[in-house]
Amino acid sequence: MGLAALAARARLGWRLSGSGPELRPGRGHWTAAGRSRSPREADTPVFQYVGERASRADRIFVWGFSFSGALGVPTFVLPGAGPEPRAGSRPRRRIQPVPYRLELDQKISSAACGYGFTLLSSKTKDVTKVWGMGLNKDSQLGFHRSRKDTTRGYEYVLEPSPVPLPLDRPQDTQVLQVSCGRAHSLILTDREGVFSMGNNSYGQCGRNVVEDEIYSESHRVTRLQDFEGQVVQVVCGQDHSLFLTDKGEVYSCGWGADGQTGLGHYNITSVPTKLGGDLAGVHVVQLATYGDCCLAVSAEGGLFGWGNSEYLQLASVTDSTQCNMCAPKGCRSRVCTWMRTPVPPAPSPQAVGHSQYFRSHCPWPLRSPRPPPH
C-alpha cells in the first residue's frame, strides 16, 4: 500500500495496526493526529455534538432531571394537554441524559442552576431581562401569577417565564449575572445593585430574618446596595451568599454554622458583612461557593478557602487551621461543583462544639495542587 493511500486513510480517521504491507484498519496505537494512545484510551468512545467547522452561535442547552420544570421544556413534564400522555404522544421524560436545545428568542448572557430551578438573564435593554423556570415554592423565581386565580401564584414554572424586577430605570440598566442557591436567588445589575429573592430563613437574601415568614407566593424582592464599591460578582451557596466588589473585597451573609460566611463565627448573618482573616488587604478577583465550601482567587494567584471540608474540599481532615502558603505559580481560576451535604441543625453551642468534620470560619490560604509529572 502506497504512502499516499496510507495518508488518505489517515485523514479519514482510520486506526492502523500491524506492520509493513499488512497494515489494515483495526485497533492500534496510532491516530490521524499522530498522537500515541493506549489500547484502553483507543477503545473509549468520543461524542462530538457539532462539526469541526461549525460556527459558534448563542444557544442554550439543558439536560438532567426535568420533573421540577427546571429544564424549561413543558412537554417533558406534561406531554400534550395534561399529566397523562395522550394516544400517540411521547411519555413523560424524567431524565434528559444528553444536551437538549432550549428554544429561546433572547440572547442569554448568564445562566444559573439551583435545587430544582433555573435562572437565565440577558444584557438586553428591554424591560424583561431575567427568566426563570422550575421549582418556585419559596418564590426563588419571584411571583408568577396563576392564570386561573389571579390572587395566587405558581409553585412550579414549566417554561422560561419573565422574572419581574423593581428597576428604577429598566431601559438603562443591564443584568450582568444571576446565581442560585438551594431556595434563594441573586441578580446582579450594572447600575442598580444586587437583587435577592426567595427563602431568607438564615439571612441569605441580605435582609433581617422574619420569624414564621411565608415565602410561598411572595412578591418580595430585596435590593442590596450597602457595599463599599460596586459589586462585580455574586455567588449563592446552599443557604449563604457571597459578594465581590470592584475593590477586590468580599462580603457574605446567611447560614454560617459550617463557617461558610467566613466571618470568624458560626452564627447566621442577615446583613452582607466584609470578610477579614487572611483576605484582609488581598485583592480578590473570583469567588466560587457551592454547598457550604468557599474558594477565592486573588489577583496574585493565591487560593483561599473556608467553610465545610467534610469531603476534603479544602484538603484537610484535621481541626488545625489551614495556613499553608500558595505554590509559586498559584491559581488563576477556580469553579466549585454542586455537592449534596447534610442540612445542619439550627445553630447552637452543642452543634458547633461537637461537629465531627473540619470547618474553617475564616479564609485561609491553601496550597495549590502540584501539577502531574510530565
C-alpha positions, 0 to 999 in steps of 0.5 A: 500500500502506497504512502499516499493511500496510507495518508488518505486513510489517515485523514479519514480517521482510520486506526492502523495496526500491524506492520509493513504491507499488512497494515489494515484498519483495526485497533492500534496505537496510532491516530490521524493526529499522530498522537500515541494512545493506549489500547484502553484510551483507543477503545473509549468512545468520543461524542462530538455534538457539532462539526469541526467547522461549525460556527459558534452561535448563542444557544442554550442547552439543558439536560438532567432531571426535568420533573421540577420544570427546571429544564424549561421544556413543558412537554417533558413534564406534561406531554400534550394537554395534561399529566397523562400522555395522550394516544400517540404522544411521547411519555413523560421524560424524567431524565434528559441524559444528553444536551437538549436545545432550549428554544429561546428568542433572547440572547442569554448572557448568564445562566444559573442552576439551583435545587430544582430551578433555573435562572437565565438573564440577558444584557438586553435593554428591554424591560424583561431581562431575567427568566426563570423556570422550575421549582418556585415554592419559596418564590426563588423565581419571584411571583408568577401569577396563576392564570386561573386565580389571579390572587395566587401564584405558581409553585412550579414554572414549566417554561422560561417565564419573565422574572419581574424586577423593581428597576428604577430605570429598566431601559438603562440598566443591564443584568450582568449575572444571576446565581442560585442557591438551594431556595434563594436567588441573586441578580446582579445589575450594572447600575442598580445593585444586587437583587435577592429573592426567595427563602431568607430563613438564615439571612441569605437574601441580605435582609433581617430574618422574619420569624414564621415568614411565608415565602410561598407566593411572595412578591418580595424582592430585596435590593442590596446596595450597602457595599463599599464599591460596586459589586462585580460578582455574586455567588449563592451557596446552599443557604449563604451568599457571597459578594465581590466588589470592584475593590477586590473585597468580599462580603457574605451573609446567611447560614454560617454554622459550617463557617461558610460566611467566613466571618470568624463565627458560626452564627447566621448573618442577615446583613452582607458583612466584609470578610477579614482573616487572611483576605484582609488587604488581598485583592480578590478577583473570583469567588466560587461557593457551592454547598457550604465550601468557599474558594477565592482567587486573588489577583496574585494567584493565591487560593483561599478557602473556608467553610465545610471540608467534610469531603476534603474540599479544602484538603484537610481532615484535621481541626488545625487551621489551614495556613499553608502558603500558595505554590509559586505559580498559584491559581488563576481560576477556580469553579466549585461543583454542586455537592449534596451535604447534610442540612445542619441543625439550627445553630447552637453551642452543642452543634458547633462544639461537637461537629465531627468534620473540619470547618474553617470560619475564616479564609485561609490560604491553601496550597495549590495542587502540584501539577502531574509529572510530565 
